[in-house]
Amino acid sequence: MSDLVQDTTFSGRDWALEEVAGVRYEDCAFHDVDWSEARLTGCVFTNCTFGNVRFNAAVLERVALLQSTLQRCSFFDATLTDCKLTGSQFVDCGLRPITIEGGDWGFVSLRGQNLTGAGLGGLRLREADLMGADLSRADLRGADLSNARLTDVRLKGADLRGADLDGVELRGLDLTGAKIDIGQAVQFASAYGAKVS
């Protein structure tokens, strides 16, 4: 049975280099916590708030951040492997450079975040809110972007080949220098009213 922590506020904790496994946090708050170079494995955070938390060079493996809010958090050089971020919100966070290996980021809000050059290939971003985000040179090959909100997203030089763009409002996207596949070229042409035959 995993440990359960509920309705607890953690402030100013130095948890650098800590190893945490299988702990479930519900309705908890983390403020000014240093989790640099920590290793979190199989932990679940539900309805939690994170303010100014440092995950620099941390390794998060099979971690679930569900319906949580992360504000002014730093993920410099962090690695997220098979993490689930359903419904969580990133506000003014530092997400570069970051290593992302698979996972489910459905319904996540990354509005206005800087993800320049991020490797998001194969990531599930279904119905994600990416409005105003900078995805320049990002690797989105094979990502599930179905029904994602991409208004004002910067995609200059991004690689979108094989990504699922079903339900995405394609008109108005700036694809300067972006790589797309033939199927996507047809989708974009159709979005602008062209009859492809």
Beta strands, then each sheet from edge to edge (+ up, - down):
strand 1: 4-6
strand 2: 9-11
strand 3: 19-21
strand 4: 24-26
strand 5: 29-31
strand 6: 39-41
strand 7: 44-46
strand 8: 49-51
strand 9: 59-61
strand 10: 64-66
strand 11: 69-71
strand 12: 78-84
strand 13: 89-91
strand 14: 98-104
sheet 1: 1+ 4+ 7+ 10+
sheet 2: 2+ 5+ 8+ 11+ 13+
sheet 3: 3+ 6+ 9+ 12+ 14+
end
